[in-house]
Amino acid sequence: MDKGDTKKNRDVEIAVDVDEAKKDKALALLTAQNLQFDHNSPEAKAVLRKIDTRIVPMVLSVYVIMLVDKNSLSFANIMGIKQFTGITASQYSWLGSIVYFGYLAGEIPVTFFMQRLPLARFFSIMVIVWGAIVCFHSACTNFAGLMTVRFLLGMIEVCTAPVVIMILGSWYSKEEQVSRVAIWYTSSGWGNVFGGFFAWCIYHTETFRWQGLFLFEGLLTCGMGVILYFFLAASPTDAKWLSDKEKAIALERCRNNRTGTEIWRFNKAQLIEAFCDPRFYIIFLILVSTGLPNGGITVFGPSIIAQFGFTPDQTTLLSMAPGGAAVIGTLVALIVAKYTNRIIGGVYILLISCVGVIMMLAMSPEHYLVRYGGYILTLQFPICVLFVVTLMTAGIGGSTKKLAFGASYQLGYTVGNIIGPQTFRQKDAPNYYTAKYTMLAFLILTMVLITSMGMIHWLWNKKRDKQAALDMQNGVVHVTIENEEFADLTDFQIRSFRYPI
């Protein structure tokens, strides 16, 4: 081994926080169990079944409920909330945007507490609190009251995506993450299905329509938070429903991820590395580009359907169809990605959404069914984000670095969703052509950004493979630490790390 190589290895060893390593539950468990692991053994498959029957249903359910809560304002709009509270069209747009100012306010505190409190318990309490805030919507009688609860809702809700991304990355291998994240991301479809169904049922009451909608969905969210408190485990070491041996098997299943499963204390070097990683900014821009159309449709979706010529009763039911199509679209995109790769799967979905926007723009008002079909196709675009999430869960190592990328993800999503509702201007009603052209432009930009991220991963893998071949040819041997996959090293620090495409 040459002197330069020795120095590199010494640098990697110094990068490990020895005090934190001693407290790391995953490292302690693996050392105690000393397991001979076979990924295809009956025991490993039994553990995977246990994980699938507990983790996936919980993260799917909480995200469906979050999207139902978020879409409730758009259904309250056609139930008369504007008339009851006396808000203007401009003020209604701000009720959509203010949620994401709450996201901005909550981003730093949430990231701080995620690294210092038990993740599952922290998240479950936040879900209960946001359910209570949704209930408080029903008591609002003016613009000021609605702005307050919407802002607070954003402050609490901001934790959801980063927590779910951390949990899925801790439980599943790189190969499994695509399908599990895809199941999680069907929530965008199920949220529309259940949100539309709940709104349709409550719309048939004589009074207390929009108030009843908020109260019902808020109590449902609180109930979900209680379930999470008792049953959600953020990583294998926290799972009371696994034996120590099963926990070790669950950890071994994720060894090749090389991204770790535990949250260590704040690491300044990892934060600086995140800021120097070009993907940090690409992910921000991708989430801005997808958040912008999402923000507009979340607030104005039912209004867009209604302007095609449907009654409020029909609109609530027709709001379910895009959700059902999104569930099917997610499964189709998953198949495309399986036989190609994540990047092609994401671009494929965005092309379909672009066609949908063009249909809404190009078809004349008398072809309202075709325009509605275009709306359904447009709402497929959120599916592309699932591939971005899997590029993050499988492509980023180091707990502080992962939290930094999660913050970038949420910040981009927040900025996009703040801008989105403002593109739907009152003077452009009912067709909102400016908003639709803006949506189309940003969907095209998203395709470019996702492709660029795939190219970066491909180039980095090619460079690492070339260096590994040279080292082997020159007889260079790199010393590695035991269980380095769980030692809170970043993807930049682990030479054997390869990036997903």
C-alpha positions in Angstrom: 0.0 0.0 0.0 1.4 3.4 -0.9 1.7 6.4 1.4 -1.1 8.3 -0.4 -3.4 5.3 0.0 -2.6 5.0 3.7 -3.4 8.6 4.2 -6.8 8.2 2.5 -7.7 5.3 4.7 -6.6 7.2 7.8 -8.9 10.0 6.7 -11.9 7.7 6.4 -11.2 6.3 9.9 -11.0 9.8 11.4 -14.3 10.6 9.8 -16.0 8.1 12.1 -17.3 9.6 15.3 -16.0 7.1 17.8 -18.2 8.3 20.7 -21.3 8.0 18.6 -20.2 4.7 17.2 -20.2 3.3 20.7 -23.8 4.4 21.2 -25.0 3.2 17.9 -27.6 0.5 18.4 -27.1 -1.1 15.0 -23.4 -1.5 15.4 -23.8 -3.0 18.9 -26.5 -5.4 17.8 -24.5 -6.6 14.8 -21.4 -7.1 17.0 -23.4 -9.1 19.6 -25.2 -11.3 17.1 -22.3 -12.1 14.8 -24.8 -13.4 12.2 -24.0 -15.5 9.2 -26.5 -13.9 6.8 -28.1 -15.4 3.7 -30.4 -12.9 1.8 -32.4 -15.8 0.3 -32.9 -17.8 3.5 -36.4 -18.5 4.8 -35.6 -16.4 7.9 -34.7 -13.4 5.9 -37.8 -13.7 3.8 -39.9 -14.1 6.9 -38.4 -10.9 8.3 -39.1 -9.1 5.0 -42.8 -10.2 5.2 -43.0 -8.8 8.8 -41.5 -5.5 7.6 -43.9 -5.2 4.6 -47.0 -5.9 6.7 -46.1 -3.2 9.2 -44.0 -0.4 7.7 -45.5 0.0 4.3 -49.2 0.2 5.4 -48.3 2.8 8.1 -46.3 5.1 5.8 -48.9 4.8 3.0 -51.8 5.5 5.3 -50.3 8.6 7.0 -49.4 10.0 3.6 -52.8 9.4 2.2 -54.3 11.2 5.2 -51.9 14.1 4.8 -52.9 14.5 1.1 -56.6 14.2 2.0 -56.1 17.0 4.6 -54.2 19.1 2.2 -56.9 18.8 -0.5 -59.8 19.5 1.9 -59.5 23.2 1.2 -60.2 22.7 -2.5 -63.4 20.7 -1.7 -64.4 23.2 1.0 -64.3 25.8 -1.8 -67.1 24.2 -3.7 -69.0 23.7 -0.5 -69.2 27.4 0.2 -66.3 28.3 2.5 -65.6 31.5 0.5 -69.2 32.7 1.0 -69.4 31.7 4.7 -66.1 33.4 5.6 -66.3 36.3 3.2 -62.9 35.8 1.6 -62.0 37.0 -1.9 -60.6 34.9 -4.8 -57.1 36.4 -4.1 -57.4 35.6 -0.4 -58.4 32.0 -1.3 -55.2 31.7 -3.3 -53.2 32.8 -0.3 -54.8 30.1 1.8 -53.1 27.7 -0.5 -49.7 29.4 -0.4 -49.6 30.2 3.4 -49.3 26.4 4.2 -45.9 26.4 2.6 -44.7 29.5 4.4 -45.5 27.3 7.4 -43.2 24.7 5.9 -40.4 27.3 5.7 -40.9 28.2 9.3 -41.0 24.6 10.5 -38.1 23.3 8.4 -35.2 24.1 10.7 -36.9 23.2 14.0 -38.2 19.9 12.5 -34.7 18.9 11.2 -33.2 19.8 14.6 -35.7 17.6 16.5 -35.4 14.7 14.1 -31.8 14.4 15.0 -32.3 14.6 18.7 -35.6 12.9 19.5 -36.7 9.3 18.9 -37.9 9.6 15.3 -41.1 7.5 15.4 -42.4 9.0 18.6 -41.6 12.5 17.4 -43.4 11.9 14.1 -46.5 10.3 15.7 -47.0 13.3 18.1 -46.6 15.7 15.2 -49.4 13.8 13.3 -51.7 14.0 16.3 -51.1 17.8 16.5 -51.7 18.4 12.8 -54.9 16.4 13.1 -56.1 18.8 15.8 -55.1 21.8 13.6 -57.3 20.3 10.8 -60.2 20.1 13.2 -59.7 23.8 14.2 -60.4 24.7 10.5 -64.1 24.0 11.2 -64.2 26.8 13.8 -62.8 29.5 11.6 -65.2 32.3 10.5 -62.9 34.7 8.7 -59.7 35.1 6.6 -57.4 35.7 9.6 -58.5 32.5 11.4 -58.0 30.4 8.2 -54.6 31.9 7.5 -53.5 31.1 11.1 -54.5 27.4 11.0 -53.2 26.9 7.5 -49.8 28.3 8.6 -49.7 26.1 11.6 -50.7 23.1 9.5 -47.7 23.7 7.3 -45.3 24.0 10.2 -46.3 20.6 11.6 -46.8 18.8 8.3 -43.3 19.6 7.0 -41.8 16.7 8.8 -43.8 14.0 6.9 -41.7 13.5 3.8 -38.3 13.6 5.4 -39.3 11.2 8.1 -40.9 8.7 5.6 -37.8 8.9 3.4 -35.5 8.2 6.4 -37.7 5.2 7.5 -37.9 3.6 4.1 -34.1 4.0 3.6 -33.5 2.3 7.0 -35.7 -0.8 6.3 -35.2 -1.7 2.6 -32.4 -2.6 0.3 -31.7 -0.5 -2.8 -33.4 -3.0 -5.0 -36.5 -3.1 -2.8 -36.8 0.6 -2.3 -38.2 1.3 -5.8 -41.2 -0.9 -5.3 -41.8 0.2 -1.7 -41.5 3.8 -2.5 -43.8 3.3 -5.5 -46.4 1.8 -3.1 -46.0 4.7 -0.8 -46.3 7.1 -3.7 -49.7 5.7 -4.8 -50.8 7.8 -1.9 -51.0 10.7 -4.3 -53.7 8.8 -6.1 -55.5 7.3 -3.1 -55.5 10.8 -1.5 -57.6 12.1 -4.4 -59.9 9.0 -4.3 -60.6 9.1 -0.6 -60.7 12.9 -0.5 -63.2 13.0 -3.3 -65.3 10.3 -1.8 -65.4 11.9 1.7 -66.3 15.3 0.1 -69.0 13.7 -2.0 -70.6 12.0 1.1 -70.5 15.1 3.2 -71.7 17.4 0.4 -75.1 15.7 0.6 -75.7 17.0 4.1 -77.9 20.0 4.4 -75.7 22.2 6.6 -72.2 22.1 8.2 -70.7 20.8 5.0 -67.1 22.2 4.9 -66.9 22.3 8.7 -67.9 18.7 8.9 -65.3 17.8 6.3 -62.5 19.4 8.3 -63.7 17.9 11.6 -64.0 14.4 10.2 -60.6 14.4 8.4 -58.9 16.0 11.4 -60.2 13.3 13.8 -59.1 10.6 11.3 -55.6 12.1 11.3 -55.5 12.1 15.2 -56.4 8.4 15.2 -53.6 7.7 12.7 -51.2 9.5 15.0 -52.1 7.3 17.9 -51.6 4.1 15.9 -48.1 5.4 14.8 -47.2 6.2 18.4 -47.6 2.5 19.5 -46.6 0.6 16.3 -44.2 2.6 14.1 -40.5 1.8 14.3 -38.0 4.2 12.6 -35.4 1.5 12.1 -34.9 -2.2 12.8 -33.3 -1.6 16.2 -36.5 0.2 17.4 -38.9 -2.6 16.4 -40.5 -4.2 19.4 -42.1 -6.7 17.1 -38.7 -8.2 16.1 -36.4 -10.4 18.2 -32.8 -9.5 18.4 -31.9 -12.0 15.8 -34.6 -10.7 13.5 -33.3 -7.2 14.0 -29.8 -8.3 13.0 -31.3 -9.9 9.9 -33.2 -6.7 9.1 -29.9 -4.7 9.4 -27.9 -7.2 7.3 -30.6 -6.9 4.6 -29.6 -3.2 4.2 -25.9 -3.6 4.6 -25.2 -3.2 0.9 -27.1 0.1 0.9 -24.0 1.6 2.6 -26.2 4.5 3.8 -26.7 3.5 7.5 -29.9 2.9 9.5 -29.5 5.1 12.6 -29.5 8.9 13.1 -26.2 10.0 14.6 -25.5 13.4 16.1 -24.9 16.5 13.9 -21.8 16.3 11.8 -20.6 19.6 10.4 -18.3 17.9 7.7 -21.3 16.0 6.3 -23.3 19.2 6.1 -20.5 21.0 4.2 -20.3 17.9 1.9 -24.0 18.1 1.2 -23.6 21.8 0.2 -20.8 20.8 -2.2 -22.8 18.0 -3.8 -24.5 19.2 -7.0 -27.4 16.8 -6.4 -28.4 18.9 -3.4 -29.3 21.8 -5.7 -30.8 19.5 -8.4 -33.2 18.0 -6.0 -34.2 21.4 -4.8 -34.9 22.5 -8.4 -36.8 19.3 -9.2 -39.1 19.8 -6.2 -39.6 23.4 -7.1 -40.6 22.3 -10.7 -43.0 19.6 -9.5 -44.2 21.6 -6.5 -45.4 24.5 -8.7 -48.1 22.6 -10.6 -48.9 20.6 -7.5 -49.6 23.8 -5.5 -52.0 25.1 -8.1 -53.9 21.9 -8.6 -54.1 21.2 -4.9 -56.0 24.4 -4.3 -57.8 24.8 -7.7 -58.2 21.2 -8.9 -61.9 20.8 -8.3 -62.4 24.4 -9.7 -60.6 23.3 -12.9 -63.0 20.3 -13.2 -66.0 22.5 -12.5 -65.1 25.0 -15.2 -65.3 22.1 -17.8 -69.1 22.3 -17.2 -69.8 19.9 -14.3 -72.0 20.5 -11.2 -70.4 20.6 -7.7 -71.9 17.2 -7.0 -70.4 15.8 -10.2 -67.1 17.6 -9.5 -66.6 15.8 -6.1 -67.0 12.4 -7.8 -64.9 13.3 -10.8 -62.1 14.3 -8.5 -61.7 10.6 -7.7 -60.8 9.5 -11.2 -57.4 11.2 -11.4 -56.5 9.5 -8.2 -57.5 6.1 -9.5 -55.5 6.8 -12.7 -52.5 7.8 -10.6 -52.5 4.5 -8.7 -52.5 2.6 -12.0 -50.0 5.1 -13.5 -47.6 4.4 -10.5 -47.7 0.6 -11.2 -47.1 1.2 -14.9 -44.2 3.5 -14.2 -42.8 0.9 -11.8 -42.9 -1.7 -14.6 -41.2 0.8 -17.0 -38.5 1.5 -14.5 -38.0 -2.2 -13.8 -37.2 -3.0 -17.4 -35.2 0.2 -18.0 -34.2 2.4 -15.1 -35.4 5.0 -12.6 -34.6 8.0 -14.9 -36.5 6.6 -17.9 -39.5 5.8 -15.6 -39.6 9.4 -14.3 -39.3 10.9 -17.8 -42.0 8.6 -19.1 -44.5 9.9 -16.6 -43.6 13.5 -17.2 -44.2 13.1 -21.0 -47.7 11.8 -20.2 -48.4 14.8 -18.0 -47.2 17.2 -20.7 -49.6 15.6 -23.2 -52.4 16.1 -20.6 -51.6 19.8 -20.2 -51.5 20.3 -24.0 -54.9 18.6 -24.3 -56.4 21.1 -21.7 -54.8 24.0 -23.6 -55.5 22.9 -27.2 -59.0 21.5 -27.0 -62.0 23.9 -27.3 -64.5 24.2 -24.5 -67.2 22.1 -26.2 -64.8 19.1 -26.0 -65.0 19.2 -22.2 -64.6 15.4 -21.8 -61.3 15.5 -23.7 -60.2 18.4 -21.6 -61.2 16.4 -18.5 -59.1 13.5 -19.9 -56.2 15.9 -20.2 -56.6 16.9 -16.6 -56.4 13.2 -15.5 -53.2 12.7 -17.5 -51.7 16.0 -16.1 -52.2 14.7 -12.6 -49.8 11.8 -13.2 -46.7 14.1 -12.8 -46.3 13.6 -9.0 -45.4 9.9 -9.7 -42.0 11.0 -11.1 -41.0 12.2 -7.6 -41.0 8.6 -6.4 -37.9 7.9 -8.6 -36.3 11.1 -7.2 -36.9 9.7 -3.6 -35.3 6.4 -4.4 -32.3 8.2 -5.9 -32.0 9.9 -2.5 -32.7 6.9 -0.2 -30.2 4.6 -2.2 -27.8 7.3 -3.3 -26.9 9.3 -0.2 -25.0 8.1 2.9 -24.4 9.8 6.3 -27.2 10.8 8.7 -26.5 14.5 8.7 -26.1 14.5 4.9 -29.4 12.6 4.5 -31.2 15.1 6.7 -29.6 18.0 4.7 -30.9 16.5 1.4 -34.3 16.0 3.1 -34.4 19.6 3.9 -33.5 20.5 0.3 -36.3 18.3 -0.9 -38.8 20.0 1.5 -37.5 23.5 0.8 -37.9 23.0 -3.0 -41.4 21.5 -2.5 -42.3 24.4 -0.3 -41.1 27.1 -2.8 -42.9 25.5 -5.7 -46.2 25.1 -3.8 -46.0 28.7 -2.6 -45.7 30.0 -6.2 -48.2 27.5 -7.7 -51.5 28.9 -6.5 -50.4 32.4 -7.4 -50.2 31.4 -11.1 -54.0 30.9 -11.0 -55.1 34.6 -11.3 -58.7 35.8 -11.1 -58.4 37.6 -14.4 -57.5 34.3 -16.1 -60.6 32.5 -14.8 -62.2 30.1 -15.8 -59.6 28.6 -18.2 -56.4 29.8 -16.4 -54.3 29.6 -19.5 -51.3 31.3 -17.9 -51.2 28.8 -15.1 -51.4 25.9 -17.6 -48.6 27.2 -19.8 -46.5 27.7 -16.6 -47.2 24.2 -15.6 -46.1 22.8 -19.0 -42.9 24.7 -18.9 -41.9 23.4 -15.4 -42.8 19.8 -16.3 -40.4 20.0 -19.2 -37.7 21.5 -16.9 -38.3 18.6 -14.5 -37.5 16.1 -17.3 -34.2 17.9 -17.9 -33.3 17.9 -14.2 -34.1 14.3 -13.6 -32.0 13.3 -16.7 -29.1 15.4 -15.4 -29.2 13.6 -12.0 -29.1 10.3 -13.8 -26.1 11.4 -15.9 -24.2 12.5 -12.7 -24.8 9.1 -11.1 -23.7 7.3 -14.3 -20.5 9.4 -14.6 -19.6 8.9 -10.9 -20.1 5.1 -11.1 -18.0 5.0 -14.3 -15.2 7.0 -12.5 -15.3 4.7 -9.4 -15.3 1.6 -11.5 -12.3 2.8 -13.5 -10.4 3.7 -10.3 -11.2 0.3 -8.7 -9.9 -1.5 -11.8 -6.7 0.6 -11.7 -6.2 -0.2 -8.0 -6.6 -3.9 -8.7 -4.2 -3.7 -11.6 -1.6 -1.9 -9.5 -2.1 -4.2 -6.4 -3.5 -1.4 -4.2 -5.5 -2.8 -1.3 -7.8 -0.4 0.7 -8.2 -1.1 4.4 -11.9 -0.8 5.5 -13.3 -0.6 9.0 -15.6 -3.4 10.3 -19.3 -2.7 9.6 -18.4 0.5 7.7 -21.9 0.3 6.1 -23.4 1.3 9.4 -20.6 3.7 10.6 -22.3 7.0 9.4 -19.9 7.5 6.5 -21.1 9.4 3.5 -21.4 8.1 -0.1 -18.3 10.2 -0.9 -16.3 8.5 1.8 -17.1 4.8 1.0 -15.1 3.7 -2.1 -17.3 0.7 -2.8 -20.5 2.9 -2.9 -22.3 2.9 -6.3 -25.0 5.2 -7.2 -28.5 4.1 -8.4 -29.7 5.0 -11.9 
